[in-house]
Amino acid sequence: MLYTKDASGLVVKDEFFGKKYLETYTKDGRLLLNPQFFRDDIKKQGINAPLDYAAIPALGWKTYNNETLEIETAQGNQQVRFGFSGDTLLLGYASGNTRYLLKRK
């Protein structure tokens, strides 16, 4: 992940900024999130126990009409608009935020 911009085009400096977490979208429709994200999240919650890898959620993805990406989770599905700019995946959220993810080679 490169960064997120808000609706006015300013970079959002939140807990994800500068972390360069990896998200892997596999050809068979699985979305794999970087375990470091979960380690950082449990530390932020004050939990010092080692990460239980079995607790990392299983996510799926699919696209519709070459413009909508649906992320499937156990808690429900989320749809976002997507597009590409060169080697960068752009994800547009209803909040007006846009996430920029660089394709790893």
Stockholm file with secondary structure:
# STOCKHOLM 1.0

chainA/1-105         MLYTKDASGLVVKDEFFGKKYLETYTKDGRLLLNPQFFRDDIKKQGINAPLDYAAIPALGWKTYNNETLEIETAQGNQQVRFGFSGDTLLLGYASGNTRYLLKRK
#=GR chainA/1-105 SS CCEEECTTSCBCCSTTTTTCCCEEECTTSEEEECHHHHHHHHHHTTCCSCCCGGGSCCEEEEEETTTEEEEEETTEEEEEEEEEETTEEEEECTTSCEEEEECCC
#=GC SS_cons         CCEEECTTSCBCCSTTTTTCCCEEECTTSEEEECHHHHHHHHHHTTCCSCCCGGGSCCEEEEEETTTEEEEEETTEEEEEEEEEETTEEEEECTTSCEEEEECCC
//
